[in-house]
Amino acid sequence: MKTIRLFPLELCRLLQSRFTWLMIGLSVLSPVIGLILYKPAAASTMLSMYLANPAIAGGIAGSVLFGTLTVFELDRAVRSRVDVLIDSTVSPLCMALVRLLVMMVGALITLGLTMLVWLPISKWLIGAVFGIVDYVLAYLILMGLAMPLGILAAAAAYQFTRRVDLSLVLFAAFAVLSLTVWADNWQLCWLNPCVWALSDDFSNFRIFRSVGYMRLTWLVALSGVWTISWLCVRQYGKGLLGSLIWSVRRAYRPAVALILLAFSGIAYAAQPMVDNSNPDETAMLFYEVPYAEEVVCTGRTAEVFPDVNSGTLSGYAAYQFQNSSGQEQRVAFGINPGYTIFNVQANGLDVPFSVSDYQEYNEAMLEVTIPADKHVELTMEYGGFPQESANMSTMQGSTEISEEYLCLENATLSPRLMNVLPDENMYPTTFEITLPSFMTVIPFGNSNAQVVAEHEDGTKTWRYEGNSTGGIVYAGNYIREDVVVDGFTIEFYYGRKHQAVMEAAGAVEAIKSVVDYCVEHYGYLSFGADNKLKLIQSRVSGGGYAAGGASLLDEVDFTAENLSNADKGAGTGEVMIHELVHQWWGLGNMFDVSDSSSLWSAEGLTVYTTYRIVKELYGEDYAQEYYVDQWQKAVDDYYLDFYVRNPDYLDALPVDKQLEITDNLTYVRQYCEMPLKILKAEALVGGEEAMDQILNGLFNRELDPMYPYLTYQEFLNACGLTEEDLNLA
């Protein structure tokens, strides 16, 4: 009761302090740091730049500011030399608890003010893809949960030491640990969570769950630490040890602390977000599993039921085998480490199975013993929360299961066969997946999904065929636009939230322009099938890939920020052209990216091809003004750059500054200098037609499977030129 009476009095006193309002005001303004200085979310989506970065920066600054405020508030009575009087009228333990609660309410008020102030700013900066759900979750989780952690850590430090200077040093060291040593460990970086990207077009529940889990784990842990420090609050003139002995007389107090610490340890060890994959990415133990002798797979089916609310999945898989060995055989499957396997039966009878503790490439190995019967139908049920690879733990978010987006790959879709060969029909597979009716299912490849059932709960079951040991399927709130060019059909799928941006960029017209030009000059894409190609916009993932009948486009390529990039095109439609040309130069023909600073990359030929398309569309004068002249100006500035002319000074800079400057210079070389060199090569080989013939030959060349990359030397050889011939000086 005394705590309840003291709380409003202490809260009023806190809010009457000028220093408190200074800390609140600085916290409300702190998200601006994420727009200018601190940008941990590296992806160029609008939500990454204008929501994630400000919210994370606000969380860091707010946590530090409120931690500092907490220390000074706890020391206020000591500074005023009234601590003895207060302790004589109110229990120090009671007062410590009241002050903690008051500081938490102060943080809550600050969060509310911050969200009100930044709501119109964020909406204006983010534009058409702004969503209130993402906004609220970002500030609640990325900023709101950070400040209580700072308060608990600072309060614990003061209650242990009872000294302002030492408390601030300990708190600063704890914060610096998160920002440096623990920065690449998603569970330990309590202050600066690992959020590399937020999606504009699709949901971000997976990454919010990850950060929320980490923050709540730390909240429980620091609550336990604070409880121990609370038992050390000085009483009756005793020191730290004497006060601790006095406080623990009531057994429930230390018990609460131990329970909190134990619970946080369990939560840390049992986290469901990432697996325990071998960190050695060259390991290939699963590929060395011997094939089951005289066993072939004649077909398989899978029924998949994603739960878009919880982000989990359940499924039923069946495999048909012919076992000609006359004895039991061990069949191996790759499964997502987050799944549980149960109800494994062969021909209707339970059979033994085991799941390995060893994990590799986001898979664990399921081994099942099948009987000696000649014909075996193996069935199993599986499900759980799909885990992501530990090797990519700082880039979580790709395994999203929600109403807006879903991506299930190989062992995450259904158990993947490892050691059974197919018969002459390969691995005929039938997939069925049940999702909300407004979601579109898109198999990655030649297959097309069809609705086979509609259910009363508002879901639909889609069916499609496959022929492999795994498989990839995308689903989401997609818009589909079919673009037919000269008998070649492009099925273009993009997120509904991005519709306004795509229309403004002239996506359909850009696709027509690119396909018209590239097919005529270079030929059809090798991964197109039956004169059809799916172009699927994916959630931000760091890149795209292609396979028979389908190609993936990362949403980063089509953000409003990227579509206004003058280095890729003078307008949004031209940047769209640039990104689509990468289907030919970048996916259709790969480039070795092991040396990221190399002049030769997919960008050179892509920028050059974009220039040629724009030249056809808008004329030579337009292309000269907005492309060639811009390249030349950037290259002239490059050769006048101080660090280019004085590389020794660059070597003397700190490593992070070297990387920043080198990246900027490399960007100019790849996007401006290389296109100028290709343009010079065009003149030297006899003009545009001659260059088109050369590029056509390079695009359709026979690939070396051991090194399938298009090299600069191959380009020079095809042109009959040397590197010196293309010097721009």
Secondary structure, DSSP 8 states (H G I E B T S, - for coil): -HHHHHHHHHHHHHHT-HHHHHHHHHHHHTTHHHHHT-----S--HHIIIIIHHHHHHHHHHHHHHHHHHHHHHTHHHHTT-HHHHHHHS-HHHHHHHHHHHHHHHHHHHHHHHHHHHHHHHHHHHGGG--HHHHHHHIIIIIITHHHHHHHHHHHHHHHH--HHHHHHHHHHHHHHHHTTTTT-TTT-SSS-------SSS--HHHHHHHHHHHHHHHHHHHHHHHHHHHTS--TT--HHHHHHHHTTSTHHHHHHHHHHHHHHHHHHT-SSB--B-S-TT--GGGG----TTEEEEEEEEEEEEETTTTEEEEEEEEEEEE-SSS-EEEEEEE-TTEEEEEEEETTEE--EEEEEEEETTEEEEEEEE-S-SEEEEEEEEEE---B-GGGGGG--SS-BSSSEEEEEGGGTS-EE-S-EEBTTB-EEEEEEEEETT-EEEESSS---EEEEE-TTSEEEEEEEEESSS-EEEEESEEEEEEEETTEEEEEEEEGGGHHHHHHHTHHHHHHHHHHHHHHHT---TT-BTTEEEEEEESS-S---EETTEEEEEGGGGSTTGGG-TTT-SSHHHHHHHHHHTTTBTTTBB---SSTT-S-SHHHHHHHHHHHHHHHHH-HHHHIIIIIHHHHHHHHHHHH-HHHH-HHHHHTS-HHHHHHHHHHHHHHIIIIIHHHHHHHHHHHHTSHHHHHHHHHHHHTS---TTS-B--HHHHHHHHT--GGGG---
